[in-house]
Amino acid sequence: MQKEPKQEQERHVIGIDLGTSAVKTVLVNRKGQVAYEASQSYPLHQPKAGYSEQHPEDWVRGTLASLKELVEKAGIGGTDAVDGISFSGQMHGLVLTDKEGQVLRPAILWNDTRTTAQCRRIEEQLGPKLLSIARNRALEGFTLPKLLWVQEHEPDVLARAAHFMLPKDYVRYRLTGQLAMEYSDAAGTLLLDVAQKQWSQEIAAAFELPLSLFPPLVESFDQTGTLLPEIAEQSELSPATKVYAGGADNACGAIGAGILSEGRTMCSIGTSGVVLSYEERKDIDVQGRAHFFNHSEQDAYYIMGVTLAAGYSLTWFKETFAPGLSFDALLEGVSSVEPGSSGLLFTPYIVGERTPHPDATIRGSFIGMDAGHGLVHFTRAVLEGITFSLKESIDILRGTGKTVKEVISIGGGARNEAWLQMQADIFDADIIKLESEQGPALGAAMLAAYGSGWFASLQACAEAFLREAARYSPNPEHVARYESLYELYRVVYPHTRELNGHLAKYR
């Protein structure tokens, strides 16, 4: 009797998204479908006010547990069904290791604010060279201020350090034994010459940092080893599984939203809010008003504006004023309120602001409250205030000569139709919602798919993986109304900045 031909095993890639609260893994097939996903949380430590740290080994344990869960769910343990693995990771966090690869202190994270004095030192030492080389302002979140804080406060630790790494790069190092950092994450250190794609010897020398500390630089889709035997055993994956460098979370979010060609712009509303646009011009000057980073696409860049408390403003509002309601119930009536929330404005500066106002002291406001406003007016005002803040980043993009006619909306802001239409009206652009939106984890998987030779380019991968689900076009009447309201919104910051400076001493 003739045997049935053996069915070829379906091929997959895995994307690992190393977040601040949890690591997420996704198993993706050749059609771009997420077959399975898993996640593992880990603790955040705040030993002092303004400090934010994690233990790098918690990331490794979480990643291995999540990989094992993913493999077991899919029933592919002990097979070679996975062609490649790649990473997305929280940016800027400082990991220091000795020459044996042992971690020397807890990682200092992106949201740690202890480094204000070091930021001022960087500005004084480098002056205009900082923006001309690193292309970004000195902000507490970046890696160089953290290195300088360790240099000043824990000199013995820095003296023992052989390498510094960023979070996902440490996890990849533990999985493969290979040391590397790719350009999209390196751009967030303030140590990279962004246009030349090399470590800045000038910045390193200015702060007496030996270049031996800096990992080798690679492209996001470059292979950086295979799984170590003990890692393969723990995760139940093949030791031959190829591992690719990956990208910064925002770069991977952009890949996962198809922001891979000129004119493509994304709005991501999570805890923070991000407006990000693809850029090919390496000499464009945004004068520090927005971030300018290397993309995970080769020889490309992106301009990015950040609202610190985007979705977080809505979460804070719900938990404070409507804790008994679900988000869906809270947002249910907002479409019945006219644009402008009956004369109520909200500024989402509840934890300070980033773009276009890098200001740690400013705080939020409700302006125009009267006795006729109810919960639904305040809710709509919060949504509008978040979106006005993001429009300030859209305006910076347009100010560089970019045309922004379409914006791909992802994250929490893409889950509510009224908010999607609001984005269309405030941005005066078509808003596109994707059919399946997995964010940075999918972007990481796409890097693995491209690295593994599934597609000739990342753009071809995006065309195969991503599909438009809905489109929201601007309402001309609402656009005009929002333009005048937006001008009022922009006045709130300069009029409350000094007041908030005085109030800061009472916090």
C-alpha positions as CSV (number, residue, x, y, z in Angstrom):
1,M,0.0,0.0,0.0
2,Q,1.3,3.4,-1.0
3,K,2.2,5.7,1.9
4,E,0.6,9.1,2.1
5,P,3.1,11.9,1.4
6,K,4.4,13.4,4.6
7,Q,2.7,16.8,5.1
8,E,5.2,19.6,5.3
9,Q,5.2,21.3,8.8
10,E,3.9,24.8,8.9
11,R,6.6,27.4,9.3
12,H,6.5,30.1,12.0
13,V,8.5,32.9,13.5
14,I,8.3,34.3,17.0
15,G,8.2,37.9,18.1
16,I,9.2,38.8,21.7
17,D,8.1,42.1,23.1
18,L,9.9,43.0,26.3
19,G,7.7,45.5,28.0
20,T,7.9,47.4,31.3
21,S,5.3,45.2,33.1
22,A,5.4,42.0,31.1
23,V,7.0,40.1,28.2
24,K,4.7,39.0,25.3
25,T,5.5,36.4,22.8
26,V,3.6,35.7,19.6
27,L,3.8,32.8,17.1
28,V,3.2,34.0,13.6
29,N,2.7,31.9,10.4
30,R,3.5,32.8,6.8
31,K,0.2,34.6,6.3
32,G,0.9,37.0,9.2
33,Q,-1.6,35.4,11.4
34,V,-0.9,35.2,15.2
35,A,-1.4,31.5,15.8
36,Y,-0.7,31.7,19.6
37,E,0.4,34.2,22.1
38,A,1.6,34.1,25.7
39,S,2.8,36.5,28.3
40,Q,4.6,36.7,31.7
41,S,4.6,39.6,34.1
42,Y,7.5,40.7,36.3
43,P,7.9,43.3,39.1
44,L,8.8,46.9,38.9
45,H,10.9,48.3,41.8
46,Q,10.8,51.9,43.0
47,P,13.2,52.0,45.9
48,K,13.0,55.8,46.1
49,A,10.8,58.6,44.7
50,G,11.6,59.0,41.0
51,Y,13.5,55.6,40.8
52,S,12.3,52.9,38.5
53,E,14.3,49.6,38.3
54,Q,14.0,46.0,37.3
55,H,16.2,42.9,37.7
56,P,17.3,41.8,34.3
57,E,17.1,38.1,35.3
58,D,13.4,38.6,35.8
59,W,13.2,39.5,32.1
60,V,15.1,36.3,31.2
61,R,12.9,34.1,33.4
62,G,9.7,35.7,32.1
63,T,10.9,35.3,28.5
64,L,11.8,31.7,28.8
65,A,8.5,30.9,30.6
66,S,6.6,32.7,28.0
67,L,8.4,30.9,25.1
68,K,7.8,27.6,26.8
69,E,4.1,28.3,27.2
70,L,3.9,29.4,23.6
71,V,5.6,26.3,22.3
72,E,3.4,24.0,24.4
73,K,0.2,25.8,23.3
74,A,1.2,25.3,19.7
75,G,2.4,21.7,20.2
76,I,5.7,22.3,18.4
77,G,8.1,21.4,21.2
78,G,11.2,19.5,20.0
79,T,10.6,20.4,16.4
80,D,12.2,22.9,14.0
81,A,8.9,24.6,13.1
82,V,10.3,28.0,14.1
83,D,12.6,29.6,11.5
84,G,13.5,32.6,13.6
85,I,13.0,34.7,16.7
86,S,13.4,38.5,17.1
87,F,12.8,41.1,19.7
88,S,11.1,44.4,20.5
89,G,12.1,46.1,23.7
90,Q,11.5,48.9,26.1
91,M,14.0,51.6,25.2
92,H,16.8,53.4,27.1
93,G,17.1,51.1,30.2
94,L,20.7,50.7,31.4
95,V,22.1,47.2,32.1
96,L,25.7,47.0,33.2
97,T,27.6,43.7,33.1
98,D,31.1,42.6,34.1
99,K,33.6,40.7,31.8
100,E,31.9,37.4,32.8
101,G,28.5,38.8,31.7
102,Q,27.2,39.1,35.2
103,V,24.8,41.9,36.0
104,L,26.3,44.5,38.3
105,R,23.2,46.4,39.5
106,P,19.5,46.5,38.8
107,A,18.6,48.0,35.5
108,I,17.6,51.7,35.5
109,L,14.5,52.0,33.3
110,W,13.2,54.5,30.8
111,N,10.7,56.0,33.2
112,D,13.3,56.7,36.0
113,T,13.7,60.4,36.7
114,R,16.7,60.6,39.0
115,T,19.0,62.0,36.3
116,T,18.0,65.7,35.9
117,A,21.4,66.9,37.1
118,Q,23.2,64.6,34.6
119,C,21.0,66.0,31.8
120,R,22.1,69.5,32.6
121,R,25.7,68.3,32.7
122,I,25.3,66.8,29.2
123,E,23.8,70.1,27.9
124,E,26.6,72.2,29.4
125,Q,29.4,69.9,28.2
126,L,28.2,69.3,24.7
127,G,26.1,72.4,23.8
128,P,24.8,72.4,20.2
129,K,26.9,69.3,19.4
130,L,24.3,67.1,21.2
131,L,21.6,67.8,18.7
132,S,24.0,67.7,15.8
133,I,25.3,64.3,16.7
134,A,22.7,62.5,18.8
135,R,19.8,64.4,17.3
136,N,17.8,64.4,20.5
137,R,17.7,66.5,23.7
138,A,19.1,65.3,27.0
139,L,16.1,63.9,28.8
140,E,16.0,61.8,32.0
141,G,14.7,58.7,30.1
142,F,17.8,58.3,27.9
143,T,20.7,56.0,28.6
144,L,23.7,58.4,28.8
145,P,22.3,60.3,31.8
146,K,21.9,57.0,33.6
147,L,25.5,56.1,32.8
148,L,26.7,59.4,34.2
149,W,24.5,58.9,37.3
150,V,26.3,55.6,38.0
151,Q,29.6,57.2,37.2
152,E,29.0,59.9,39.8
153,H,27.1,57.9,42.5
154,E,28.4,54.3,42.0
155,P,31.9,54.7,40.5
156,D,33.0,51.3,41.7
157,V,30.2,49.7,39.7
158,L,31.1,51.5,36.5
159,A,34.8,50.6,37.1
160,R,33.8,46.9,37.1
161,A,31.6,47.2,34.0
162,A,32.7,45.6,30.8
163,H,29.6,46.4,28.7
164,F,26.4,48.3,28.9
165,M,23.3,46.9,27.2
166,L,19.7,47.8,26.7
167,P,16.9,45.5,28.0
168,K,16.1,43.4,25.0
169,D,19.8,43.2,24.1
170,Y,20.6,41.7,27.5
171,V,17.8,39.1,27.1
172,R,19.1,38.2,23.6
173,Y,22.6,38.0,25.0
174,R,21.4,35.5,27.6
175,L,19.6,33.5,25.0
176,T,22.5,33.4,22.5
177,G,25.7,34.3,24.2
178,Q,26.3,37.0,21.5
179,L,26.7,40.7,22.3
180,A,25.1,43.2,19.9
181,M,23.0,46.3,19.8
182,E,21.0,47.5,16.8
183,Y,20.6,51.0,15.5
184,S,17.0,51.8,16.5
185,D,17.6,51.2,20.2
186,A,21.2,52.6,20.1
187,A,19.7,55.9,18.8
188,G,17.9,56.3,22.2
189,T,21.1,56.2,24.2
190,L,22.4,59.7,23.3
191,L,25.7,58.0,22.4
192,L,25.1,57.2,18.8
193,D,25.9,59.4,15.8
194,V,22.5,58.9,14.3
195,A,23.3,60.1,10.8
196,Q,26.6,58.2,10.5
197,K,25.3,55.1,12.3
198,Q,28.3,54.7,14.6
199,W,29.1,55.3,18.2
200,S,30.1,58.9,18.8
201,Q,33.7,58.9,20.0
202,E,33.3,62.6,20.7
203,I,30.4,62.1,23.2
204,A,32.1,59.1,24.8
205,A,35.4,61.1,25.3
206,A,33.5,64.1,26.7
207,F,32.4,62.0,29.6
208,E,35.4,59.6,29.9
209,L,33.5,56.6,28.8
210,P,35.7,53.9,27.2
211,L,34.5,52.7,23.8
212,S,35.0,49.1,25.1
213,L,31.8,49.6,27.1
214,F,29.8,49.9,23.8
215,P,28.4,46.7,22.1
216,P,29.0,46.0,18.4
217,L,26.3,47.7,16.2
218,V,24.1,45.6,13.8
219,E,21.0,46.0,11.7
220,S,17.7,45.0,13.2
221,F,17.3,42.1,10.8
222,D,20.8,40.8,11.2
223,Q,21.2,37.3,12.7
224,T,22.9,37.5,16.1
225,G,23.4,33.8,16.8
226,T,21.3,30.8,17.6
227,L,19.8,29.5,20.9
228,L,22.3,28.2,23.5
229,P,21.8,24.5,24.2
230,E,20.5,25.1,27.7
231,I,18.1,27.8,26.5
232,A,16.8,25.5,23.7
233,E,16.2,22.8,26.3
234,Q,14.3,25.1,28.7
235,S,12.1,26.7,25.9
236,E,11.7,23.4,24.0
237,L,12.8,25.0,20.8
238,S,15.5,23.7,18.5
239,P,19.1,24.9,19.3
240,A,19.4,25.7,15.6
241,T,16.7,28.4,15.8
242,K,18.0,31.6,14.4
243,V,17.9,34.8,16.5
244,Y,17.7,38.3,15.0
245,A,18.7,41.6,16.6
246,G,15.2,43.1,16.8
247,G,14.3,46.7,17.4
248,A,13.2,49.4,19.9
249,D,9.5,49.1,20.9
250,N,8.5,52.2,18.9
251,A,10.4,51.1,15.8
252,C,8.8,47.6,16.0
253,G,5.4,49.2,16.6
254,A,6.0,51.1,13.4
255,I,6.9,48.0,11.5
256,G,3.8,46.2,12.8
257,A,1.7,49.1,11.6
258,G,3.4,49.2,8.1
259,I,5.2,52.5,8.7
260,L,7.9,51.5,6.1
261,S,7.8,54.1,3.4
262,E,7.7,57.9,3.0
263,G,4.4,59.5,4.0
264,R,3.4,56.7,6.4
265,T,2.4,58.0,9.9
266,M,1.2,56.1,13.0
267,C,-0.6,57.2,16.1
268,S,-0.3,54.8,19.0
269,I,-2.3,55.4,22.1
270,G,-1.3,53.3,25.0
271,T,-0.2,54.4,28.5
272,S,1.8,57.1,26.7
273,G,0.9,58.3,23.2
274,V,3.2,58.3,20.2
275,V,3.0,59.9,16.8
276,L,5.6,58.5,14.5
277,S,6.4,59.1,10.8
278,Y,8.8,57.4,8.4
279,E,11.7,59.6,7.3
280,E,14.4,59.0,4.7
281,R,16.1,62.4,5.1
282,K,19.0,62.0,7.6
283,D,19.8,65.7,7.6
284,I,16.3,66.9,8.6
285,D,16.4,69.2,11.6
286,V,13.5,69.1,14.0
287,Q,15.6,71.2,16.5
288,G,14.9,68.9,19.4
289,R,11.2,69.5,19.3
290,A,10.6,65.8,18.6
291,H,12.7,62.7,18.7
292,F,14.7,61.6,15.7
293,F,15.8,58.0,15.7
294,N,17.1,55.3,13.3
295,H,14.4,53.0,12.1
296,S,14.7,49.2,12.0
297,E,14.4,49.5,8.2
298,Q,17.9,49.8,6.8
299,D,19.1,53.4,6.3
300,A,15.8,54.9,7.3
301,Y,14.7,57.1,10.3
302,Y,11.6,58.2,12.1
303,I,10.4,61.3,13.7
304,M,8.5,60.7,16.9
305,G,6.5,62.9,19.3
306,V,5.4,61.6,22.7
307,T,2.5,62.5,25.0
308,L,3.5,61.1,28.4
309,A,0.0,60.5,29.7
310,A,-2.2,59.6,26.8
311,G,-4.2,56.5,27.7
312,Y,-3.0,57.0,31.2
313,S,-5.0,60.2,31.4
314,L,-8.2,58.3,30.6
315,T,-7.3,55.5,33.1
316,W,-6.6,58.0,35.8
317,F,-9.9,59.8,35.0
318,K,-11.9,56.5,35.1
319,E,-10.3,55.2,38.3
320,T,-10.7,58.6,40.1
321,F,-14.2,59.7,39.0
322,A,-15.9,56.5,37.6
323,P,-14.3,53.5,39.2
324,G,-17.5,51.4,38.9
325,L,-17.7,51.8,35.1
326,S,-15.9,49.8,32.4
327,F,-14.1,51.8,29.8
328,D,-16.8,50.8,27.3
329,A,-19.5,52.1,29.6
330,L,-17.5,55.3,30.3
331,L,-17.1,56.1,26.6
332,E,-20.6,55.1,25.6
333,G,-22.2,58.5,25.4
334,V,-19.3,60.6,24.1
335,S,-20.5,60.7,20.5
336,S,-23.7,62.4,21.7
337,V,-21.6,65.4,22.9
338,E,-20.7,68.1,20.3
339,P,-17.0,68.7,19.6
340,G,-15.6,70.9,22.3
341,S,-17.4,69.2,25.2
342,S,-19.6,72.3,25.7
343,G,-16.7,74.6,26.4
344,L,-14.5,72.3,28.5
345,L,-10.8,71.8,27.8
346,F,-8.4,69.2,29.3
347,T,-4.6,69.2,29.1
348,P,-3.1,65.7,29.7
349,Y,0.0,66.9,31.6
350,I,-0.8,64.8,34.7
351,V,2.8,63.4,34.9
352,G,4.5,66.2,33.0
353,E,4.9,66.4,29.3
354,R,7.3,65.4,26.5
355,T,6.3,66.8,23.1
356,P,6.4,69.7,22.3
357,H,7.0,70.7,25.9
358,P,9.8,68.7,27.6
359,D,8.6,69.8,31.1
360,A,8.6,67.6,34.2
361,T,6.9,70.3,36.3
362,I,3.8,71.1,34.2
363,R,0.5,69.5,35.4
364,G,-2.9,69.0,33.8
365,S,-5.9,71.2,33.8
366,F,-9.6,71.2,33.2
367,I,-10.5,74.7,31.9
368,G,-14.0,76.0,31.5
369,M,-15.9,73.8,34.0
370,D,-19.5,74.8,34.8
371,A,-22.4,73.4,36.6
372,G,-23.9,72.1,33.3
373,H,-21.1,69.6,32.7
374,G,-21.6,66.0,33.5
375,L,-19.4,62.9,33.4
376,V,-19.9,62.5,29.7
377,H,-18.6,66.0,29.0
378,F,-15.5,65.5,31.1
379,T,-14.9,62.1,29.4
380,R,-15.1,63.6,26.0
381,A,-12.8,66.5,27.1
382,V,-10.2,64.0,28.3
383,L,-10.3,62.3,24.9
384,E,-10.1,65.6,23.0
385,G,-7.2,66.8,25.2
386,I,-5.2,63.7,24.6
387,T,-5.8,64.0,20.9
388,F,-4.9,67.8,20.9
389,S,-1.6,66.9,22.5
390,L,-0.9,64.3,19.8
391,K,-1.9,66.9,17.1
392,E,1.0,69.0,18.3
393,S,3.3,66.2,17.1
394,I,1.4,66.0,13.9
395,D,2.0,69.7,13.4
396,I,5.8,69.2,13.9
397,L,5.7,66.6,11.1
398,R,3.9,68.9,8.8
399,G,6.3,71.7,9.7
400,T,9.1,69.6,8.2
401,G,7.4,69.6,4.8
402,K,5.7,66.2,5.3
403,T,2.2,65.6,4.0
404,V,0.1,63.8,6.6
405,K,-3.1,62.7,4.9
406,E,-3.4,59.2,6.4
407,V,-2.7,58.0,10.0
408,I,-2.7,54.4,11.1
409,S,-4.2,54.3,14.6
410,I,-3.2,51.5,17.0
411,G,-3.4,50.8,20.7
412,G,-6.3,51.8,23.0
413,G,-7.2,54.8,20.8
414,A,-8.1,52.4,18.0
415,R,-10.7,50.5,20.0
416,N,-13.4,53.1,20.1
417,E,-15.2,54.4,17.0
418,A,-16.0,57.9,18.5
419,W,-12.3,58.3,19.4
420,L,-11.2,57.2,15.9
421,Q,-13.5,59.7,14.3
422,M,-12.2,62.4,16.8
423,Q,-8.7,61.7,15.6
424,A,-9.7,62.1,12.0
425,D,-11.4,65.4,12.8
426,I,-8.6,66.8,15.0
427,F,-5.7,65.6,12.8
428,D,-7.6,66.5,9.6
429,A,-6.5,63.2,8.1
430,D,-8.0,59.8,7.2
431,I,-7.6,57.4,10.2
432,I,-7.0,53.8,9.4
433,K,-7.7,50.9,11.7
434,L,-5.9,47.6,11.0
435,E,-7.7,44.2,10.8
436,S,-5.3,42.5,13.3
437,E,-3.2,44.8,15.4
438,Q,-0.5,43.2,17.5
439,G,1.8,46.2,17.9
440,P,5.6,45.8,18.6
441,A,5.4,42.0,19.0
442,L,4.2,41.6,15.4
443,G,6.9,44.0,14.3
444,A,9.5,41.8,16.0
445,A,8.0,38.8,14.3
446,M,8.2,40.6,10.9
447,L,11.9,41.3,11.5
448,A,12.4,37.5,12.1
449,A,10.3,36.7,8.9
450,Y,12.4,39.1,6.8
451,G,15.7,37.9,8.4
452,S,14.7,34.3,7.7
453,G,14.2,35.0,4.0
454,W,10.4,34.8,3.9
455,F,10.2,38.1,2.0
456,A,12.5,40.2,-0.1
457,S,11.9,43.3,2.0
458,L,10.1,44.4,5.2
459,Q,7.7,46.4,2.9
460,A,6.8,43.1,1.2
461,C,6.3,41.5,4.5
462,A,4.0,44.4,5.6
463,E,1.9,44.1,2.4
464,A,1.4,40.4,3.1
465,F,0.7,40.6,6.8
466,L,-1.3,43.8,7.3
467,R,-4.8,44.6,6.2
468,E,-7.0,47.7,6.6
469,A,-10.2,47.0,8.6
470,A,-11.9,50.5,8.6
471,R,-11.2,54.1,7.6
472,Y,-12.5,57.2,9.2
473,S,-12.5,60.4,7.2
474,P,-12.6,64.0,8.7
475,N,-15.9,65.8,9.0
476,P,-15.2,69.3,7.5
477,E,-17.5,71.1,10.0
478,H,-15.8,69.3,13.0
479,V,-12.3,70.0,11.5
480,A,-13.1,73.8,11.5
481,R,-14.5,73.7,15.0
482,Y,-11.5,71.8,16.3
483,E,-9.0,74.1,14.7
484,S,-10.3,77.0,16.8
485,L,-10.5,74.9,19.9
486,Y,-7.0,73.7,19.3
487,E,-5.7,77.3,19.3
488,L,-7.3,77.7,22.8
489,Y,-5.8,74.4,23.9
490,R,-2.3,75.6,22.9
491,V,-2.6,78.7,25.1
492,V,-3.2,76.7,28.3
493,Y,0.5,75.5,28.6
494,P,2.2,79.0,28.5
495,H,-0.5,80.4,30.9
496,T,-0.2,77.6,33.5
497,R,3.5,76.9,33.3
498,E,4.5,79.5,35.9
499,L,1.6,78.6,38.2
500,N,2.5,74.9,38.1
501,G,6.1,75.8,39.0
502,H,4.9,77.5,42.2
503,L,2.5,74.6,43.0
504,A,5.3,72.1,42.6
505,K,6.7,72.9,46.1
506,Y,3.4,71.8,47.6
507,R,3.4,68.3,46.0
